[in-house]
Amino acid sequence: MSLARTRRRSEGTGYWPGFVDAMATLLLVVTFLLSLFMVVQFFVTQESSGKDTALSRLNAQIAQLTELLALERSSKKTLEDNMLGLTATLASEKAEKQRLQGLLGTQDGEKDAATARAAALQGALDEQKTLSAEALAQVELLNQQLAALRSQIAALEEALEKSEQRDRESQTRIADLGKRLNVALARKVQELARYRSDFFGRLRTVLGEREDVQIVGDRFVFQAEVLFPSGSDEMNPQGLAQIDKLAGALKDVARQIPPGINWVLRVDGHSDSRPIATPQFPSNWELSAARAISVVRRLIAQGVPPQRLVAAGFGEFQPLEPGDDEAAFRRNRRIELKLTEK
């Protein structure tokens, strides 16, 4: 009988190490989940400013949390099974206690030991119930945090969609404005081309057919000898008369140009490639610029608005004809007039 009693005691207490291992495993899982969630929350906060990349990371984290939640639920099921096993064991112990009480009768020592063992089992069962409740609370907290995370993701997706919609609307408006601007510019260029043609027609009329005054593309070209003596920026009488005729034609055309067209008459001075070096003109730059300015000053004196005039000097660097003979030099020394937009 003593051997049977010892065997029964060993069988009654053998479940306790397994219970302790299960509890330790549960605590490790809960601690791991909390740590993992804090890391996930940190990365969500750091990466929330990203758009597509942040969303993909958050979705991956949600998948991980979902897997962990499934693992936690599996652990919960295992704990519940353990609780059922412990309850069955407790019931068995109670039955064993009653049987021992019936067998031993007045053996109070063994009765007290059995009672203590039963109390210990009851305490373990109560502790197991408390831990299970805490685990359920942790699972519920994780569910709430997961729901909050999904709400944040939904808000980010909505904000991203609104931003993309605004971008598409802005691009549409920009494209429409660009088309309208191109149409308006083309219309202005066409209008100015018409007035340029009228201006050149009037210049032909007032200047007559002269070999030293030509039209090259969209420019009216005076040979330098028509307006200036060699090496000088002072216009000769013939040049003054030609520029006065030019001013009259320009004023007539200017009265017809609508105010919406921001036009100017550009006066460009050019020289040949032979260098000049005088106290007044150290280089061809100075000579070509000074001649263009002289023409502009004469036009202003004849009533052309100064805000409609531009003077520029190009020296010898924009030749009409290559070469170093006298014919090329003569053609490259010139004053060009171009009616254009500002």
C-alpha positions as CSV (number, residue, x, y, z in Angstrom):
1,M,0.0,0.0,0.0
2,S,2.9,2.4,0.7
3,L,4.2,1.8,-2.8
4,A,0.8,2.5,-4.3
5,R,0.5,5.7,-2.3
6,T,3.9,6.9,-3.5
7,R,3.1,6.1,-7.1
8,R,-0.2,8.0,-6.9
9,R,1.6,11.1,-5.4
10,S,4.1,11.1,-8.3
11,E,1.4,10.8,-10.8
12,G,-0.6,13.7,-9.2
13,T,2.3,16.2,-9.3
14,G,3.9,15.3,-12.6
15,Y,2.0,17.9,-14.5
16,W,3.5,20.8,-12.6
17,P,6.8,21.3,-14.6
18,G,4.9,21.2,-17.9
19,F,2.6,23.9,-16.6
20,V,5.6,26.0,-15.6
21,D,7.1,25.6,-19.0
22,A,3.8,26.6,-20.7
23,M,3.6,29.7,-18.5
24,A,7.2,30.7,-19.3
25,T,6.6,30.2,-23.0
26,L,3.5,32.3,-22.8
27,L,5.3,35.1,-21.1
28,L,8.1,35.0,-23.7
29,V,5.6,35.1,-26.5
30,V,3.7,38.1,-25.0
31,T,7.0,39.9,-24.3
32,F,8.1,39.2,-27.9
33,L,4.8,40.5,-29.3
34,L,5.0,43.7,-27.2
35,S,8.6,44.3,-28.3
36,L,7.8,43.6,-31.9
37,F,4.8,45.9,-31.8
38,M,6.8,48.7,-30.3
39,V,9.4,48.3,-33.1
40,V,6.7,48.2,-35.7
41,Q,5.1,51.3,-34.2
42,F,8.5,53.1,-34.3
43,F,9.0,52.2,-38.0
44,V,5.5,53.2,-38.9
45,T,6.0,56.6,-37.3
46,Q,9.4,57.0,-39.1
47,E,8.1,55.9,-42.5
48,S,4.6,57.4,-42.5
49,S,5.8,60.4,-44.5
50,G,6.6,58.1,-47.5
51,K,3.8,57.3,-49.9
52,D,3.9,54.1,-51.9
53,T,7.0,52.7,-50.1
54,A,5.5,53.5,-46.6
55,L,2.2,51.8,-47.6
56,S,3.9,48.6,-48.8
57,R,6.0,48.4,-45.6
58,L,2.9,49.0,-43.5
59,N,1.0,46.2,-45.4
60,A,4.0,43.9,-44.7
61,Q,3.9,44.8,-41.0
62,I,0.2,44.2,-40.9
63,A,0.7,40.7,-42.4
64,Q,3.4,40.0,-39.8
65,L,1.1,41.2,-37.0
66,T,-1.7,39.0,-38.4
67,E,0.6,36.0,-38.3
68,L,1.6,36.8,-34.7
69,L,-2.0,37.2,-33.7
70,A,-2.7,33.8,-35.2
71,L,0.2,32.4,-33.2
72,E,-1.1,34.0,-30.0
73,R,-4.5,32.6,-30.6
74,S,-2.9,29.2,-31.0
75,S,-1.1,29.7,-27.8
76,K,-4.3,30.7,-26.1
77,K,-5.9,27.5,-27.3
78,T,-3.1,25.5,-25.9
79,L,-3.4,27.3,-22.6
80,E,-7.1,26.6,-22.5
81,D,-6.4,23.0,-23.1
82,N,-3.9,23.0,-20.3
83,M,-6.5,24.6,-18.1
84,L,-8.9,21.8,-18.9
85,G,-6.2,19.3,-18.1
86,L,-5.5,21.0,-14.8
87,T,-9.2,21.1,-14.0
88,A,-9.5,17.4,-14.7
89,T,-6.4,16.7,-12.6
90,L,-7.9,18.8,-9.8
91,A,-11.1,16.8,-10.0
92,S,-9.0,13.6,-9.9
93,E,-7.1,14.9,-6.9
94,K,-10.3,15.7,-5.1
95,A,-11.6,12.2,-5.8
96,E,-8.3,10.8,-4.6
97,K,-8.6,12.9,-1.5
98,Q,-12.0,11.7,-0.7
99,R,-10.9,8.1,-1.3
100,L,-7.9,8.6,1.0
101,Q,-10.1,10.1,3.6
102,G,-12.3,7.1,3.5
103,L,-9.3,4.7,3.7
104,L,-7.2,6.5,6.2
105,G,-9.9,7.6,8.5
106,T,-8.2,9.3,11.4
107,Q,-4.8,9.6,9.8
108,D,-4.8,13.4,10.0
109,G,-1.3,13.9,8.8
110,E,-1.9,12.4,5.5
111,K,-5.3,14.1,5.3
112,D,-3.6,17.5,5.9
113,A,-1.0,16.7,3.2
114,A,-3.7,15.9,0.7
115,T,-5.6,19.0,1.6
116,A,-2.4,21.1,1.1
117,R,-1.8,19.5,-2.2
118,A,-5.3,20.1,-3.3
119,A,-5.0,23.8,-2.2
120,A,-1.8,24.1,-4.1
121,L,-3.4,22.7,-7.2
122,Q,-6.3,25.1,-6.7
123,G,-3.9,28.0,-6.4
124,A,-2.1,27.0,-9.6
125,L,-5.4,26.8,-11.4
126,D,-6.3,30.2,-10.2
127,E,-3.0,31.6,-11.3
128,Q,-3.4,29.9,-14.7
129,K,-6.8,31.6,-15.0
130,T,-5.3,35.0,-14.2
131,L,-2.5,34.6,-16.7
132,S,-5.0,33.5,-19.4
133,A,-7.1,36.6,-18.7
134,E,-4.0,38.8,-19.0
135,A,-3.1,37.1,-22.3
136,L,-6.7,37.7,-23.5
137,A,-6.3,41.3,-22.6
138,Q,-3.0,41.6,-24.5
139,V,-4.7,40.0,-27.5
140,E,-7.5,42.5,-27.3
141,L,-5.0,45.4,-27.0
142,L,-3.2,44.1,-30.1
143,N,-6.5,43.9,-32.0
144,Q,-7.3,47.5,-31.0
145,Q,-3.8,48.7,-32.1
146,L,-4.1,46.8,-35.3
147,A,-7.4,48.4,-36.0
148,A,-5.9,51.8,-35.3
149,L,-3.0,51.0,-37.7
150,R,-5.4,50.1,-40.4
151,S,-7.2,53.4,-39.9
152,Q,-3.9,55.2,-40.3
153,I,-3.2,53.3,-43.5
154,A,-6.6,54.1,-44.8
155,A,-6.1,57.8,-44.0
156,L,-2.7,57.8,-45.7
157,E,-4.2,56.1,-48.8
158,E,-7.0,58.7,-48.9
159,A,-4.5,61.6,-48.6
160,L,-2.3,60.1,-51.3
161,E,-5.3,59.7,-53.6
162,K,-6.3,63.3,-53.0
163,S,-2.8,64.5,-53.7
164,E,-2.6,62.5,-56.9
165,Q,-6.0,63.9,-58.0
166,R,-4.7,67.4,-57.3
167,D,-1.6,66.7,-59.3
168,R,-3.6,65.4,-62.2
169,E,-5.9,68.5,-62.2
170,S,-2.8,70.8,-62.0
171,Q,-1.2,69.0,-64.9
172,T,-4.4,69.4,-66.9
173,R,-4.6,73.1,-66.1
174,I,-1.0,73.6,-67.0
175,A,-1.3,71.8,-70.3
176,D,-4.4,73.9,-71.1
177,L,-2.7,77.1,-70.2
178,G,0.3,76.1,-72.3
179,K,-1.9,75.5,-75.3
180,R,-3.7,78.8,-74.8
181,L,-0.3,80.6,-74.4
182,N,1.1,79.0,-77.5
183,V,-2.0,80.0,-79.5
184,A,-1.8,83.6,-78.1
185,L,1.9,83.8,-78.9
186,A,1.4,82.5,-82.4
187,R,-1.3,85.0,-82.9
188,K,0.9,87.8,-81.6
189,V,3.8,86.7,-83.9
190,Q,1.5,86.6,-86.9
191,E,0.2,90.1,-86.1
192,L,3.7,91.4,-85.6
193,A,4.8,89.7,-88.9
194,R,2.0,91.5,-90.7
195,Y,3.1,94.9,-89.3
196,R,6.8,94.0,-90.0
197,S,5.8,93.4,-93.6
198,D,3.9,96.7,-93.7
199,F,6.9,98.5,-92.2
200,F,9.4,97.0,-94.7
201,G,7.0,97.9,-97.5
202,R,6.9,101.5,-96.4
203,L,10.7,101.6,-96.0
204,R,11.1,100.4,-99.6
205,T,8.7,103.2,-100.7
206,V,10.5,106.0,-98.8
207,L,14.0,104.8,-99.4
208,G,13.6,103.8,-103.0
209,E,15.4,101.0,-104.7
210,R,19.0,101.3,-103.5
211,E,21.7,98.7,-103.9
212,D,23.2,99.7,-100.6
213,V,19.9,99.2,-98.6
214,Q,18.7,95.5,-98.6
215,I,16.3,93.2,-96.9
216,V,17.9,90.1,-95.5
217,G,15.4,87.7,-93.9
218,D,13.4,89.6,-91.4
219,R,16.0,92.5,-91.2
220,F,16.4,95.8,-93.1
221,V,20.2,96.2,-93.8
222,F,22.0,99.6,-94.4
223,Q,25.5,99.5,-95.6
224,A,27.7,101.4,-93.1
225,E,28.9,103.8,-95.9
226,V,25.3,105.1,-96.4
227,L,25.1,106.4,-92.8
228,F,28.7,106.9,-91.5
229,P,32.1,108.0,-92.7
230,S,34.8,105.4,-92.3
231,G,35.9,104.8,-88.7
232,S,33.3,107.3,-87.3
233,D,30.0,107.1,-85.4
234,E,28.8,110.5,-86.6
235,M,26.2,110.2,-89.3
236,N,26.7,112.1,-92.5
237,P,23.9,114.3,-94.0
238,Q,22.8,111.5,-96.3
239,G,22.6,109.1,-93.4
240,L,20.5,111.5,-91.3
241,A,18.1,111.9,-94.2
242,Q,17.7,108.1,-94.5
243,I,17.1,107.6,-90.8
244,D,14.6,110.5,-90.7
245,K,12.6,108.7,-93.5
246,L,12.9,105.5,-91.5
247,A,11.5,107.3,-88.4
248,G,8.5,108.6,-90.3
249,A,7.7,105.1,-91.6
250,L,8.1,103.6,-88.2
251,K,5.8,106.1,-86.5
252,D,3.1,105.4,-89.1
253,V,3.3,101.7,-88.5
254,A,3.5,102.1,-84.7
255,R,0.2,103.9,-84.7
256,Q,-1.4,100.8,-86.2
257,I,0.2,98.2,-83.9
258,P,-2.3,97.2,-81.1
259,P,-1.1,98.1,-77.6
260,G,-1.2,94.4,-76.6
261,I,1.8,93.7,-78.9
262,N,5.0,94.5,-77.0
263,W,7.3,95.4,-80.0
264,V,10.7,97.0,-80.3
265,L,12.9,98.0,-83.2
266,R,16.3,96.5,-82.7
267,V,19.3,98.4,-84.2
268,D,22.4,96.2,-84.6
269,G,25.8,97.5,-85.5
270,H,28.3,95.3,-87.3
271,S,31.9,95.9,-88.5
272,D,34.3,94.0,-90.9
273,S,37.1,91.9,-89.6
274,R,39.8,94.5,-89.9
275,P,40.7,95.7,-86.4
276,I,40.4,99.3,-85.4
277,A,42.4,100.9,-82.5
278,T,41.8,104.6,-81.9
279,P,41.5,106.5,-78.7
280,Q,37.8,106.8,-79.3
281,F,37.2,103.2,-80.4
282,P,39.7,100.7,-79.0
283,S,38.0,97.8,-80.8
284,N,35.3,97.0,-83.4
285,W,32.9,96.3,-80.5
286,E,33.0,100.0,-79.5
287,L,32.6,101.2,-83.1
288,S,29.7,98.9,-83.9
289,A,27.9,99.7,-80.6
290,A,28.5,103.5,-81.0
291,R,27.0,103.5,-84.5
292,A,23.9,101.6,-83.3
293,I,23.5,104.1,-80.5
294,S,23.8,107.0,-82.9
295,V,20.9,105.6,-85.0
296,V,18.8,105.1,-81.9
297,R,19.4,108.7,-80.8
298,R,18.4,110.0,-84.2
299,L,15.2,108.0,-84.1
300,I,14.4,109.3,-80.7
301,A,15.1,112.8,-81.9
302,Q,12.5,112.2,-84.7
303,G,9.8,111.2,-82.2
304,V,10.1,107.4,-81.9
305,P,9.4,106.3,-78.3
306,P,12.7,105.3,-76.7
307,Q,11.1,102.3,-74.9
308,R,10.5,100.9,-78.4
309,L,14.2,101.0,-79.4
310,V,17.2,98.6,-78.6
311,A,20.8,99.2,-79.6
312,A,23.4,96.4,-79.9
313,G,27.0,96.1,-81.2
314,F,28.3,92.8,-82.6
315,G,31.7,93.9,-83.9
316,E,33.1,91.6,-86.6
317,F,31.6,88.4,-85.1
318,Q,28.4,88.1,-87.2
319,P,29.5,88.5,-90.8
320,L,27.1,88.1,-93.7
321,E,29.8,87.0,-96.1
322,P,33.1,85.2,-95.3
323,G,36.3,86.3,-96.9
324,D,38.9,89.1,-96.6
325,D,38.4,90.9,-99.9
326,E,37.0,94.4,-100.2
327,A,33.5,93.2,-101.3
328,A,33.2,91.0,-98.2
329,F,34.4,93.9,-95.9
330,R,31.9,96.3,-97.5
331,R,29.0,93.9,-97.1
332,N,29.8,93.1,-93.5
333,R,30.0,96.8,-92.4
334,R,26.3,97.4,-91.8
335,I,23.5,98.6,-89.6
336,E,20.6,96.1,-89.3
337,L,17.0,97.0,-88.3
338,K,14.6,94.3,-87.0
339,L,11.0,94.8,-85.9
340,T,10.5,92.2,-83.2
341,E,8.9,91.4,-79.8
342,K,10.5,92.6,-76.6
